[in-house]
Amino acid sequence: MILKDFFAYYFKVADPEVLKIYQGLLPDSTDLAADYEKMFSRNDEEAIAFLLRFHKATNELKRNRPEQAILFNVHGNVCFPFFVEYIWKVMDDSDRTKVLQEAGCDNLKDLTRALDERVELRNWFRREIGSSLSQEDLFIMNEIIALQNFSSGGEFSFLKYAYPTIRQTRGRVLDAGCGAGFASLVMSQHVTVYAVDACQARLERGMALYHMMKKGEKEIFPQVINLIEEELGEIAVQCEFPSAETLLSEPGREITFVEGSIDTLSYEDQFFDAINCLDVLEHTFAPEKIIKEFARVLKPGGKVFITAPTRYGEVEQRIHESIEGTMFPAMLHMHHFDPQTLSSLFAANGFKEVEMLPFDYMSWEEFLEIAAKSPARELAEELKNNPFDKVALQLYAVYEKE
């Protein structure tokens, strides 16, 4: 329902020439919002071909007319009022009263205008309201965020760090927070994969690609790889993406896609031989519950592969949020980790650290420039007191169940 509501809103407020672009993607539609929702709910080849055209058009708008593009958490953008209204509906009465008092207005229309215009009000909102989203709200927001990119964002981390080891694994692998299923597809060349994600739109994408891979489809797949590389931008050149021919070299083993939360997995104890969970923990409501579930479903000796943003990354995130005045945490990153806290969470659930590799480095001088501007003063000062030649914004870690 959230997708239909969003598209109905977007097509109503978008400029006529922008609306014409999206009408051109489904020229026979008589109910554009409903038909777009259906396309994002399908997992066939026609839907994938449509999604490729959709994301290319959306990326073009982001480059040339960002104020008209489908974007989340961006003021001055045509989508901004939709998110204000959504969060207004899910807030309780006391929070609504508090927000109106802070904004100095008495209705939603004036509140939306005030939030769009006042950076200090958006920053206040993020601290007081936007950083306390429920798990259900996070899931719903991610349905809209999935419209921004075909890529799930973790493809680079998977190929560079986790895949070289996972490809040597045998048995069953859980792809926890699988997104659009890129890692699941690659892993299925070697293992049986169970792919779980809370975002239905991304799961449908993954299922469609899986069906195409099983059939040996060779025309659309290269376009998918090219689009992912384009969306990842400069970071993609640091890693050699598998060609479509490589991905389709074998029919692959079975992938089972499941919509759900990874903190309540439906699998029996000691079911998996390994777990892949990249660029996921930071988006979740309670990481400790997820790690506890991993311990339950993983066999003794099985490994968990993790990437997550560091506390240095948090400083960078906070300055971005403060300058832009985002209403919600950037990229919906709700948590950040250092090596000690991450390993402690896993150790408390019977895991031992096998590998800890910081990556995505920034020079100390660059970090000091950011820290000097960051509103996260206490954290910035704490980190500045422990200087390094360079700081890592992300962590890659491997844990083994004892």
N, C-alpha and C positions, 0 to 999 in steps of 0.2 A: 504493500500500500504506500510506503514512503516514496518509492520511486515514481509511482503514478502521480502522487501529490506534487512531487518535485517537478516532474516534467510539465504537468499542467500549469504550475506557477511559472516555470522558466519560459515556456512557449508563449505565455500571455504577456510577459514583460520584456522579452528580448526584442531588439530592433527588427524591423521587417526584413532587412537583408540577411540578418542572422537566422531568423525563423525560416527564411527561404532555403538556407543551406540545409537545415535539418529536415525540412519537408522534402527536399530533393533526395535524401537518403531513403525515405519511404514514400515514394510518389503516389502510391495508390491508397494511402491511409485516409480514412474518414474520421478517425479519432486518434490524433497523433500521440497524445500522452499515453493512452491505453496501449497503443501499438508499440511504443518505445518500451514500456514496461514489459510487454510480452517478449520482445526481442532480447531483453536482458535476462529473461527467465528461461530462455531456450538453450539447448546444448547440442545444436546441430550445425552442419557446415554453413548453411545459409546465415545463421546467427553470427558465426565467427566472421564471415565475409562482411556482414553489416557492421560488426564491432570494429573491424579494421578501418572501415570508412569513417565510422563515427569518431574514433580516437584520432585519426589523421585530421579530420575537420576541427575537432576540439583543440588539438595541439596547435593548429594553425591560428585559431582564434586566440589562444593563450599568448602566442608570439606577437600577433598584430593588433588584437583588440582585447586586451586582458579584462577590461571593464565589462565586456559582454560574454566572456568565456565562463564555462562551468568551473567554478573555483569554490573551495571551502575555506572559511576563516579569513576572508579578505574583505576589508571595508572598501567602499567605493566600487564594488562589484555588484552586478545586477542580481546575484544570488544572495547577497547579504541579508536582505529582509526575510527571506525564507527561513534562515537559520535562527534569526532573532525570534520569529514567530514560533518556530518549533520548540525552542528552549523555554519560551514563555509558557507554552501549553503544559510542559512537564514540570515546571517549577511549582512549589507549594505557595500558598497565599502569603506566608511570612516572607519568603524570598522575593515575591513580586512586589510586596510593599517596600521592602528594603531597596530594591533596584529603582523603583519609581522615586523614592525619596532621594537617593543618591543622584539621580538624573535631573531632579527638579521638575518632573512632569507628572501627569495623571492618567496617561493612556498609552496604549501600545504603539500607535502611530508616531506620537511625539518621542517615545522612548527609542524607537528604531532610528529616527532621524538623529537623535542625540548620540546614540552609539556610533552611527556612521560618521559623524562629524568630529567627535571628541575622543582623542587618543587616550587621555587620562581616564575617561569613563570606561573605555574598553579594557584598559589595564586593570582597573578596579574590578570590573565584571569577571575577568579571567581569574583573578586571585580569589574572589569571594564566591563565585558561582561556577564558572566554566571549568575549574580544576577539580570539581567534586561530582563529575558525571557518574551516574550509575552504570553498571555493566550493560544493562539493556540499552541505555542511551548511547554508549560507546558502539554497540553492535549496530544500532540504527544509523548513527552518523557515518559509520564505515560503509554502509550501502551507498551513500552519496559520494563519499570520498573515492570509492571504486570507479566512479564515472570519470575522474580526472585523468587516469592513466590506464592503459592496458596492462602495463607492468605492475607487479606487486612491490617492487623496490628491492627485494633481497636476492635477485638473480646473481649479481656480482659476488656478493659474500658467499653464496652457495658454491659457485663454480671455482672460486679461488681458494677457499678454505675447507669447506666440508666435503665436497664431492670427491676429491682425491682419496679420502679415507672411506667414505660411504660406498664407493664403487667396489671396494674389496669385501664389503659385508655380504653375508648371505642370510636369507630368511625373510622376516617381516620388518618393515620400517614404517614408523609413524611420521608423517609429515604434518607436524603440529602448527596450525596457522598457515596452511598451504597456499593461501591466496589464489591466484589464477592457475596454479598447478605446474609452473615451470619446473621446479625441482622434482616434483612427483613424476613428471614425464621422463626426465633424465634418469632418475633413480630406477624407474621401472625397467630400464634396459638390463638391470642387474638383480633387483630384488622385487618382492611383492610389496606394494605400497598401500597404506591406508591414509588418505588425505582428509584432514578435518579443518574446517574453517567456519566462522560464524557469519561470513558474508556470502549470501546466496548468489549474488551476481558474479562474484569471482569464481565460486564453485562451478557455476554453469559454464563459465569460460573454460575452466580446466577440464570438465567432462567432455565438452565439445572437441577440444584439442586431442584428448585421449582417444575418442572414437575415430577421429581422423587419422591418428597415428596408427591405430590398429588396422585401418583400411589401407594404409600405405599412401595416403594423400600427399602429393608432392608440390602442389601449386600454391596453396595458401600458407603452408608452414614457413617457407622462406620470408614471406611478408611479415609473419608474426615475429620472427627473430629480428628482422630489420627494425620493426617498430619498437621492440623492447630496447634494442641498442640505442635508437634515437631518443627514447624517453629517458634512458639512464644518462645520456649526454656524455660528457668527457670521462666520467668514471668508467664507462664501458670499455674504453681503449686499454685499460690496465689489465684486462682479462680477455682471453680468447673465447668467444662464445662458440659452442658447438654449432656446426652447420646443420641445416635441415636434414641433409643426407645422413649425418651422424646420428641425429635424434631418431631418424626413421630407419636406421640400419637393421633393426630387428623389430618384430611385432611388439615386443615388450611383454613383461609380465603383467599381472592384473593390478589395476588401481581401483580401490573402493573409495568413492568420494562421499563424505558425510558432513551435513550441515550441523554444527553444534559448537559448544564451548569446550575448550580443552581443559578446563578445570573440573569437568564431570564427564570423563570418558566412559564409553559404554563397553569397553573391552575387559576381558577377564584378567586376573592377575598374571604377571609374567608372560604376557602375550607377545611382546615385541623384542626384536634383537637389537634395534637402534631407534633413536628418535632424532629427527631433524627439526629444529625450532629456531629459525633465523629471523631477526628483525621482528620479533613477536612480543616478547615479555614486556617491553616498554609500553605496549599498547593495552595491556590487560589490567583488569580491576584488582586482582590479588595474585601476584606472581608466586607467592609461597604455596597457595593452593594448587597451582599448576605443577610445581615441582614435586609436591606430594603425590599427585596423580601419576607423574612420570615414574616415580619410584615404585608405585604399585604395579603399573602395566609393563615395566621393563624387566627383562630377565637378568639374573645376576651375571655380571660381566658385560652387560650391554652398555652402550655408550649413548650419551646425549650430546648433540652438537648445538651450540648456542652462539648467537651474536646479540649484542645489546649496546646501547649508548653509555658512555662513561659520564662521570660527574663533570669532567672538563667539557664534554658535549652539552651538559646541562647549562653551564655558564654561557656557552655560545647560543643555546636555545633561548635562554632568558633575555639576552640582549636583543635578539631578533624579535621576540614577542613584545618587548618593551618599546622598541622603535616603531614597529608596525602597529602596535596596539591590538594584538589578536584577542578575540573573545574567548578562545579556547587554547589549551596548550598546543604549540606548534606540532604538526603531524600527529596530534593526539598522543604525544609521548607523555605518559603519566608517571613513568619511573626512569631512574638512571642508576647505574651501578658502578662500583669500583671493584677491582679483582677480589678484595677481601670480603666484601658484603655478598657478592655473587657466589663465591665459593662457600661462604658460611651457610647460605640458604640451601645449597646442594648438600653440604656436609651434614646438616641437620636432618636430611632425609636419606642418609646412607650412601652418599656418593663420595668418591675421591676425585680430586682434580688430576686430569691427565695432561692437559695442555691449556695454557693461558697466553694468548697472543694479542696484544694491543695493535690496532691498526687505524688507518685514516688519520695520519699524523698532521699536527700543526706545530710550527716552531714556537719556542717559548716567547719570543718577541711578539709574534702574532697573537698568542694567547693573552699576553699582558695588555695589549691594545684593546682586546675584547673585554677582558676582565675589568679594565678601568671604566668601561661604559655600562657594565652589567648591573641590573638592579638586584641581582642575587649577591649582595655585598658580602654577607657573612661567608657564604660558600666560596666566593672568589678570593677573599682574603685568606681563608684556610688553605686553599690550593696554592696561592701565590707564595705562601711560606714554605713550600716544599718544591723548589724549582728543579726543572729538568731541562735538558737540551731541547727536547720536543715533547709534546703531549699528544696522547691518542684520544680521539673522539669516540672510538668504538672498541669493543672487546670481542674477540673470538675465543670461545672456551669449549673444552671437551671434558665431560665428566663420565666416570664409569661407576656403575652400581656395584657395590661390594657384596 
